[in-house]
Amino acid sequence: MGRYRYVVAALLFVAGMINYMDRAALAVAAPLVRHDLHLSPSQLGLIFSTFFFGYTIFTFVGGTLADRYGPKRIFTWAMAGWSVACAATAGMTGFVSLLACRAVFGVGEAPMCTTTTKTISNWFPREETGTMIGVTFAGQPIGSALAGPIVGFVALAYGWRVSFLVIGVLGLLWVLAWRLLVTDLPGQHPRVSAAEARLITESRAAYMPPERETGSLFSFLMRRSVIAVGVSLFAANYVIYFFMSWLPTYLTDALHLDIQHMAIISMIPWMCGAVGYIGGGLISDGLARRSGNALASRKAVAMASLFGVSACVIGVVFAQSAVAAVTLIAIAGLFVTAIPQATWGIVQELVPQSRVGAVGGFTHLLSNISGIIGPTVTGFTVQYLGGYGSSFAVAGAVGLVGLAVMAWGVRGQAVATTRLVGVQQA
């Protein structure tokens, strides 16, 4: 019947890997950048947060544009833009210039997640949604993991500026492959069989989401279920961005690791995160096939994972050794990546396919307010309010709030004309 859709999945996986490698690069190089540019912890926190001002706004804009113009064009613009901005980081000379560059970089990266989920809704049967979100998004923590050794060792050998040039070029090479190999819809591609295109179309058509397409876009976005998904994703992203922005500095400052050991140890939570993305997707799709209710299945995965990550990051406060702290952070990495996978799946279960980009972008906008708040709060907490222990406690509390909101806000029964039985016939 054809498997060309998995070529698209492979490209999305690599895109996520490059995206998070670029995003994590500054955190990995932060000890060197901070010394070279004479930055204080609070200034560094502001630089981390500035990325999210442009990023947060343009997640919604990017998702809406993907609905209107298609994911191929939007992903091309986004990847090319952020890759150039990443490479330009090499030329920054102080706090102000680095702050501005980081804001532009955030604008470029903003459409990535929403455009990925829009592409999945266009290219994959509904029965594969959780697995494909998990597999493609697994590239993100792998990219964060690779950022440690790649950026760390290149920075040590050739200077931190060269490391940003190297990873910026990788994104431009991906753009070329994307333009050559992908179309907006499977039916537009000459290498997609009629049977494969029909499988995807019929699977999506045989489903009626609980949130019907009535009223204005604003009224659609203000529904309780949509807000609840955004808040829950906020909680997950708070922990992810806490790790991404501050974990390398925590390992060097609090656990007293040198740059070489930090670069290796910082990979561990992100490799566990890749397992969380894929495992969460497989579990949610498996539960959906057994129960026939994909919405409830993805909600259950999200809630269990929110509880798990909260318990782990609070546990770091009481860890008595570096090994115990790193172990808890690694387990937290496994849980925290299962949450976005499940919430992105919930969006596809809640809303019509024509609204996936806009609604996904809006929930991503809400969630990425955590990126504006979190790194700065962490910087001031570390400097003024008791150090890293307090910052881990705050992250755990945010996760518990997300759990409560998910339980309260996401309700309803997904309605399908055919029971979810998998896609073995593909």
Backbone torsions as a table, in degrees:
resi	resn	phi	psi	omega
1	MET	NA	-20.9	177.8
2	GLY	112.3	145.0	-178.7
3	ARG	-135.0	24.8	-175.4
4	TYR	-63.8	-25.1	179.7
5	ARG	-58.9	-23.5	179.5
6	TYR	-77.0	-20.5	169.7
7	VAL	-65.1	-42.2	176.3
8	VAL	-61.9	-42.4	178.1
9	ALA	-60.6	-40.3	179.8
10	ALA	-62.9	-42.0	178.3
11	LEU	-65.5	-38.9	177.2
12	LEU	-65.0	-38.1	176.5
13	PHE	-60.0	-47.8	-179.7
14	VAL	-65.0	-37.6	178.0
15	ALA	-60.7	-44.2	177.2
16	GLY	-63.0	-38.4	179.1
17	MET	-63.3	-46.8	179.5
18	ILE	-65.3	-41.7	-178.9
19	ASN	-56.8	-49.1	-176.1
20	TYR	-80.0	-24.9	171.7
21	MET	-64.2	-46.0	177.6
22	ASP	-62.0	-42.6	-175.9
23	ARG	-68.6	-37.6	-177.3
24	ALA	-81.8	-11.0	-173.4
25	ALA	-58.8	-42.3	-178.1
26	LEU	-65.7	-37.6	178.9
27	ALA	-63.7	-41.1	-180.0
28	VAL	-66.0	-42.8	-178.3
29	ALA	-83.0	-2.3	-172.5
30	ALA	-54.4	-43.7	179.0
31	PRO	-57.9	-36.9	179.0
32	LEU	-76.8	-43.1	-179.7
33	VAL	-63.4	-44.1	-178.9
34	ARG	-59.8	-41.3	179.4
35	HIS	-69.6	-44.1	-175.4
36	ASP	-68.7	-39.3	-176.8
37	LEU	-99.4	3.6	174.8
38	HIS	59.1	55.6	-178.2
39	LEU	-101.1	140.5	174.7
40	SER	-84.8	165.0	176.3
41	PRO	-56.6	-39.6	179.7
42	SER	-68.8	-37.5	175.5
43	GLN	-64.2	-41.1	178.6
44	LEU	-63.4	-40.3	176.7
45	GLY	-61.8	-40.2	177.3
46	LEU	-64.3	-38.4	178.2
47	ILE	-65.0	-44.0	176.3
48	PHE	-58.9	-42.8	-176.6
49	SER	-72.5	-32.4	-177.3
50	THR	-59.1	-34.6	175.2
51	PHE	-48.4	-37.6	-170.8
52	PHE	-84.7	-10.3	175.9
53	PHE	-65.9	-54.7	176.0
54	GLY	-68.1	-38.6	-178.0
55	TYR	-61.6	-46.0	-175.6
56	THR	-63.3	-45.4	-178.7
57	ILE	-65.5	-43.8	-171.6
58	PHE	-83.8	-5.1	170.0
59	THR	-64.2	-43.5	178.0
60	PHE	-69.2	-44.2	178.5
61	VAL	-60.4	-45.3	-179.4
62	GLY	-63.6	-41.0	178.5
63	GLY	-64.9	-41.4	178.0
64	THR	-64.3	-41.7	178.1
65	LEU	-66.1	-34.5	177.6
66	ALA	-65.3	-37.0	173.9
67	ASP	-62.0	-37.8	-173.2
68	ARG	-85.9	-44.9	-172.5
69	TYR	-106.8	-8.4	179.3
70	GLY	95.2	149.1	-175.4
71	PRO	-70.0	-25.8	-177.7
72	LYS	-62.0	-49.3	-177.3
73	ARG	-67.5	-43.4	-176.0
74	ILE	-67.1	-41.1	179.0
75	PHE	-65.0	-35.8	177.5
76	THR	-60.8	-50.1	179.3
77	TRP	-60.9	-43.9	-174.7
78	ALA	-66.1	-52.4	-177.0
79	MET	-62.7	-42.4	178.6
80	ALA	-62.7	-42.4	-178.4
81	GLY	-64.8	-47.8	-176.9
82	TRP	-72.7	-28.7	178.7
83	SER	-66.4	-40.7	176.8
84	VAL	-65.1	-42.5	179.5
85	ALA	-64.9	-37.7	177.9
86	CYS	-62.7	-46.4	179.1
87	ALA	-63.0	-34.5	-179.0
88	ALA	-67.2	-20.1	177.3
89	THR	-56.2	-29.3	-179.7
90	ALA	-60.5	-23.3	-177.2
91	GLY	-95.9	3.4	-176.8
92	MET	-74.9	145.1	-172.4
93	THR	-122.1	-4.1	-177.9
94	GLY	-170.7	-174.6	-175.4
95	PHE	-60.2	-47.8	-174.7
96	VAL	-66.6	-47.6	-178.0
97	SER	-65.7	-38.9	178.6
98	LEU	-67.9	-36.6	177.2
99	LEU	-60.7	-47.3	-178.4
100	ALA	-66.0	-43.0	-179.8
101	CYS	-62.8	-39.6	-178.8
102	ARG	-66.9	-34.4	177.8
103	ALA	-65.9	-43.7	178.2
104	VAL	-64.6	-41.2	177.4
105	PHE	-57.7	-40.7	178.6
106	GLY	-63.6	-38.5	177.5
107	VAL	-60.5	-43.0	-179.7
108	GLY	-65.6	-38.9	-176.9
109	GLU	-78.5	-16.5	-169.9
110	ALA	-55.8	-43.5	-174.2
111	PRO	-75.7	-3.0	-167.9
112	MET	-60.2	-54.4	-174.8
113	CYS	-66.8	-44.7	-178.7
114	THR	-66.8	-37.1	179.0
115	THR	-71.4	-32.8	174.5
116	THR	-62.6	-47.7	-179.3
117	THR	-68.0	-33.5	174.3
118	LYS	-62.9	-42.3	177.7
119	THR	-62.5	-41.5	178.6
120	ILE	-63.6	-42.0	179.3
121	SER	-65.8	-27.5	177.2
122	ASN	-80.7	-33.4	-165.8
123	TRP	-107.7	-9.7	-173.4
124	PHE	-129.1	146.3	173.1
125	PRO	-60.6	152.2	179.9
126	ARG	-57.4	-33.6	-177.4
127	GLU	-65.9	-17.9	179.7
128	GLU	-101.6	4.5	-171.6
129	THR	-56.8	-54.3	-176.5
130	GLY	-61.3	-45.1	-179.0
131	THR	-63.5	-44.1	-177.5
132	MET	-70.3	-37.7	173.2
133	ILE	-61.7	-43.6	179.7
134	GLY	-62.0	-46.1	-177.4
135	VAL	-67.0	-47.7	-176.8
136	THR	-69.5	-39.3	179.0
137	PHE	-74.1	-16.2	176.6
138	ALA	-62.3	-22.0	175.5
139	GLY	-62.8	-25.7	-176.8
140	GLN	-65.8	-54.8	178.1
141	PRO	-66.3	-29.8	176.0
142	ILE	-64.9	-39.6	175.3
143	GLY	-61.7	-41.8	176.7
144	SER	-63.0	-37.8	178.5
145	ALA	-66.7	-43.1	-179.4
146	LEU	-69.3	-25.9	179.4
147	ALA	-60.0	-34.7	-179.8
148	GLY	-58.3	-62.2	-179.2
149	PRO	-69.4	-39.8	-176.8
150	ILE	-66.6	-55.9	-178.8
151	VAL	-67.8	-41.9	-177.9
152	GLY	-61.4	-49.1	-175.9
153	PHE	-76.5	-35.3	174.7
154	VAL	-64.8	-40.9	179.4
155	ALA	-63.0	-40.5	179.1
156	LEU	-68.6	-36.8	-176.2
157	ALA	-80.8	-40.1	-171.7
158	TYR	-124.7	-4.2	-177.5
159	GLY	104.1	150.1	-174.5
160	TRP	-66.3	-26.3	-179.3
161	ARG	-66.0	-38.8	179.9
162	VAL	-64.8	-35.7	-178.4
163	SER	-61.3	-35.5	178.5
164	PHE	-71.0	-33.8	176.9
165	LEU	-65.6	-41.3	-177.2
166	VAL	-62.7	-49.4	-176.2
167	ILE	-74.9	-23.8	174.3
168	GLY	-65.1	-37.7	179.4
169	VAL	-65.4	-34.9	179.8
170	LEU	-57.9	-40.2	-179.7
171	GLY	-64.9	-38.7	179.7
172	LEU	-67.3	-33.5	175.4
173	LEU	-66.7	-37.7	178.2
174	TRP	-63.7	-39.6	179.8
175	VAL	-56.0	-42.0	179.6
176	LEU	-60.6	-46.1	179.2
177	ALA	-64.3	-41.7	179.4
178	TRP	-60.0	-44.7	-179.4
179	ARG	-64.6	-32.8	-176.3
180	LEU	-83.0	-28.2	-165.9
181	LEU	-111.7	-11.6	-169.6
182	VAL	-125.4	145.5	168.7
183	THR	-120.7	169.0	-179.2
184	ASP	-66.1	-39.9	-177.7
185	LEU	-126.5	146.3	-178.7
186	PRO	-60.6	-33.5	-180.0
187	GLY	-65.8	-15.9	179.7
188	GLN	-86.4	-10.5	-172.8
189	HIS	-96.5	130.7	-177.2
190	PRO	-67.5	-19.6	-178.1
191	ARG	-94.6	1.5	177.3
192	VAL	-94.7	124.8	-179.4
193	SER	-70.4	157.0	177.3
194	ALA	-61.0	-35.1	-179.2
195	ALA	-67.1	-42.0	179.0
196	GLU	-66.0	-43.7	178.3
197	ALA	-62.1	-38.8	-180.0
198	ARG	-67.9	-40.0	177.4
199	LEU	-56.5	-46.4	-178.1
200	ILE	-66.4	-46.9	-176.8
201	THR	-64.1	-45.8	-177.6
202	GLU	-67.0	-36.9	179.1
203	SER	-63.3	-43.1	-179.6
204	ARG	-70.4	-35.0	-177.7
205	ALA	-72.0	-25.2	-174.8
206	ALA	-86.3	40.0	-174.3
207	TYR	-151.3	137.3	177.0
208	MET	-123.6	109.0	-176.3
209	PRO	-70.3	155.4	179.9
210	PRO	-66.8	-30.4	176.8
211	GLU	-91.7	102.1	-175.9
212	ARG	-79.3	154.6	-176.8
213	GLU	-82.5	79.9	178.2
214	THR	-130.4	148.7	178.6
215	GLY	81.5	-177.8	-179.3
216	SER	-73.9	166.0	176.6
217	LEU	-61.0	-39.2	-179.9
218	PHE	-60.8	-46.9	-179.8
219	SER	-64.2	-33.1	177.6
220	PHE	-64.7	-43.0	-177.2
221	LEU	-72.3	-22.8	-177.4
222	MET	-86.5	2.9	179.1
223	ARG	-67.8	146.9	-174.2
224	ARG	-56.1	-42.0	-176.9
225	SER	-63.2	-40.0	-179.2
226	VAL	-67.8	-44.7	177.7
227	ILE	-61.2	-41.8	-178.2
228	ALA	-63.5	-39.9	176.7
229	VAL	-62.0	-42.3	179.0
230	GLY	-62.8	-41.5	179.2
231	VAL	-66.6	-41.4	179.5
232	SER	-65.5	-39.2	176.6
233	LEU	-69.1	-31.6	172.5
234	PHE	-56.1	-47.1	-178.2
235	ALA	-61.7	-43.2	178.9
236	ALA	-64.9	-45.1	-177.8
237	ASN	-67.4	-29.6	176.6
238	TYR	-57.5	-45.8	-179.7
239	VAL	-70.1	-43.0	-179.6
240	ILE	-60.1	-45.6	-178.1
241	TYR	-74.7	-28.2	171.6
242	PHE	-60.1	-48.1	177.6
243	PHE	-65.2	-45.7	-175.0
244	MET	-63.7	-41.0	-176.1
245	SER	-82.1	-38.5	-167.6
246	TRP	-117.2	-10.9	-177.4
247	LEU	-60.3	-47.1	178.4
248	PRO	-58.8	-41.1	179.8
249	THR	-68.8	-37.4	175.5
250	TYR	-60.0	-43.7	-178.7
251	LEU	-64.2	-36.3	-179.4
252	THR	-82.8	-39.3	-175.5
253	ASP	-82.3	-48.1	-173.8
254	ALA	-88.4	-39.5	-179.1
255	LEU	-97.7	-3.6	171.3
256	HIS	62.0	39.8	175.0
257	LEU	-88.4	147.1	173.8
258	ASP	-79.5	174.5	-174.1
259	ILE	-61.2	-41.0	-178.3
260	GLN	-63.1	-47.8	-179.5
261	HIS	-69.5	-36.4	176.4
262	MET	-59.6	-43.0	-178.1
263	ALA	-60.3	-35.7	179.7
264	ILE	-79.5	-48.2	-177.0
265	ILE	-63.1	-34.7	-178.1
266	SER	-66.4	-15.5	176.5
267	MET	-71.1	-29.9	-167.9
268	ILE	-60.4	-50.7	-179.4
269	PRO	-61.6	-33.4	-177.8
270	TRP	-75.2	-33.0	174.0
271	MET	-67.3	-39.0	172.9
272	CYS	-63.0	-35.3	178.2
273	GLY	-62.4	-36.7	176.3
274	ALA	-61.7	-39.9	176.5
275	VAL	-63.3	-39.7	179.1
276	GLY	-63.0	-43.1	177.6
277	TYR	-60.0	-52.9	-175.8
278	ILE	-68.7	-45.7	-179.2
279	GLY	-63.0	-42.4	177.9
280	GLY	-61.5	-39.3	177.9
281	GLY	-65.9	-44.5	178.6
282	LEU	-62.7	-42.2	-179.2
283	ILE	-65.5	-45.1	-177.5
284	SER	-66.7	-38.9	176.0
285	ASP	-67.3	-38.7	177.7
286	GLY	-63.7	-44.4	176.8
287	LEU	-62.8	-37.9	179.9
288	ALA	-64.7	-40.8	179.4
289	ARG	-66.2	-36.9	-178.1
290	ARG	-76.0	-36.2	-174.6
291	SER	-95.6	-24.2	-173.7
292	GLY	79.0	2.5	-179.1
293	ASN	-123.6	90.8	-176.9
294	ALA	-67.1	-34.7	-179.6
295	LEU	-61.1	-49.7	179.7
296	ALA	-64.4	-34.8	-179.2
297	SER	-66.7	-44.4	-179.6
298	ARG	-70.4	-34.3	175.7
299	LYS	-63.3	-41.8	-179.9
300	ALA	-62.6	-41.3	178.3
301	VAL	-64.0	-42.3	-179.8
302	ALA	-63.0	-44.1	-177.3
303	MET	-68.6	-43.2	178.4
304	ALA	-61.7	-39.2	-178.8
305	SER	-71.1	-37.6	176.2
306	LEU	-60.5	-41.7	177.5
307	PHE	-64.7	-43.5	-177.6
308	GLY	-63.4	-44.4	-178.1
309	VAL	-69.0	-36.6	178.9
310	SER	-63.1	-44.0	179.2
311	ALA	-61.6	-39.5	-176.5
312	CYS	-70.6	-45.8	-176.3
313	VAL	-71.2	-31.9	173.1
314	ILE	-67.0	-35.6	177.8
315	GLY	-62.1	-28.8	179.0
316	VAL	-60.4	-32.5	179.9
317	VAL	-58.0	-32.7	-175.2
318	PHE	-102.1	4.5	-179.3
319	ALA	-65.4	136.6	-176.2
320	GLN	-98.6	-2.6	-178.8
321	SER	-151.0	163.4	177.9
322	ALA	-63.8	-37.3	179.8
323	VAL	-62.7	-44.5	179.5
324	ALA	-64.1	-41.9	-179.5
325	ALA	-63.6	-46.4	-179.2
326	VAL	-65.5	-37.0	178.3
327	THR	-62.7	-46.0	178.9
328	LEU	-64.6	-39.2	177.8
329	ILE	-64.8	-38.7	178.7
330	ALA	-64.1	-43.7	178.2
331	ILE	-65.3	-39.8	175.8
332	ALA	-59.7	-38.0	177.0
333	GLY	-61.4	-36.4	177.5
334	LEU	-65.5	-45.8	-178.7
335	PHE	-70.2	-42.3	-169.5
336	VAL	-67.4	-29.2	-179.9
337	THR	-80.6	-18.2	174.4
338	ALA	-71.7	-20.6	-177.9
339	ILE	-72.2	-53.8	177.7
340	PRO	-59.2	-39.6	177.6
341	GLN	-55.3	-45.5	-178.7
342	ALA	-70.4	-40.1	-177.8
343	THR	-69.9	-38.1	175.1
344	TRP	-63.5	-36.4	175.2
345	GLY	-66.2	-38.0	178.3
346	ILE	-60.9	-40.7	178.4
347	VAL	-57.0	-43.8	-179.5
348	GLN	-69.2	-23.7	176.1
349	GLU	-83.2	-28.2	-174.5
350	LEU	-81.1	-36.4	-164.9
351	VAL	-123.0	159.7	175.8
352	PRO	-63.4	156.9	-176.8
353	GLN	-61.1	-32.5	-179.3
354	SER	-68.2	-13.9	-179.2
355	ARG	-109.0	1.6	-175.0
356	VAL	-60.0	-42.9	-178.6
357	GLY	-65.2	-49.8	-176.9
358	ALA	-66.6	-46.6	-179.8
359	VAL	-67.0	-43.1	176.2
360	GLY	-60.3	-40.5	177.5
361	GLY	-64.6	-37.5	179.6
362	PHE	-68.3	-45.5	178.0
363	THR	-64.3	-34.3	176.5
364	HIS	-67.7	-37.5	175.1
365	LEU	-58.3	-50.1	178.9
366	LEU	-59.2	-42.6	-175.5
367	SER	-67.4	-32.6	-174.3
368	ASN	-86.0	-0.1	165.3
369	ILE	-59.8	-27.2	175.8
370	SER	-60.5	-32.5	178.5
371	GLY	-70.9	-29.8	175.2
372	ILE	-72.7	-43.1	-174.7
373	ILE	-81.0	-48.0	-167.1
374	GLY	-59.1	-56.7	-177.9
375	PRO	-60.1	-37.6	178.8
376	THR	-69.2	-44.2	176.6
377	VAL	-58.4	-43.0	179.4
378	THR	-62.5	-43.3	179.6
379	GLY	-59.6	-46.2	-179.9
380	PHE	-71.8	-33.3	177.7
381	THR	-64.9	-45.3	179.2
382	VAL	-62.0	-40.8	-174.2
383	GLN	-79.2	-34.3	-169.4
384	TYR	-123.2	-19.5	-168.5
385	LEU	-121.9	36.0	169.9
386	GLY	106.4	3.9	173.7
387	GLY	89.2	-160.2	-171.9
388	TYR	-68.9	-29.5	-180.0
389	GLY	-58.1	-43.9	178.9
390	SER	-64.2	-37.0	-178.6
391	SER	-68.3	-35.4	175.5
392	PHE	-67.8	-38.4	178.8
393	ALA	-63.8	-40.9	178.0
394	VAL	-62.7	-43.4	179.8
395	ALA	-61.0	-40.5	177.9
396	GLY	-65.3	-39.4	178.9
397	ALA	-65.1	-38.7	177.6
398	VAL	-62.2	-40.1	177.6
399	GLY	-61.6	-39.4	179.0
400	LEU	-67.7	-35.1	175.0
401	VAL	-63.6	-42.9	177.3
402	GLY	-60.5	-38.7	177.3
403	LEU	-61.1	-46.0	-178.6
404	ALA	-64.4	-41.1	-178.6
405	VAL	-68.3	-39.2	177.0
406	MET	-60.7	-44.2	179.7
407	ALA	-62.3	-37.6	-177.4
408	TRP	-78.2	-39.6	-165.1
409	GLY	-96.2	-30.6	-174.4
410	VAL	-96.0	106.8	-179.6
411	ARG	-137.1	172.4	177.3
412	GLY	111.2	156.0	-179.1
413	GLN	-107.0	123.7	173.5
414	ALA	-66.8	137.4	-176.9
415	VAL	-113.7	123.3	178.4
416	ALA	-128.1	146.8	177.9
417	THR	-78.3	-17.1	174.5
418	THR	-132.6	143.5	-178.7
419	ARG	-70.2	144.1	176.7
420	LEU	-65.4	113.7	-178.7
421	VAL	-126.6	9.8	-179.5
422	GLY	92.3	-176.8	-177.7
423	VAL	-127.8	42.1	-179.9
424	GLN	-60.1	-29.5	-178.4
425	GLN	-68.5	-14.7	178.4
426	ALA	-68.9	NA	NA
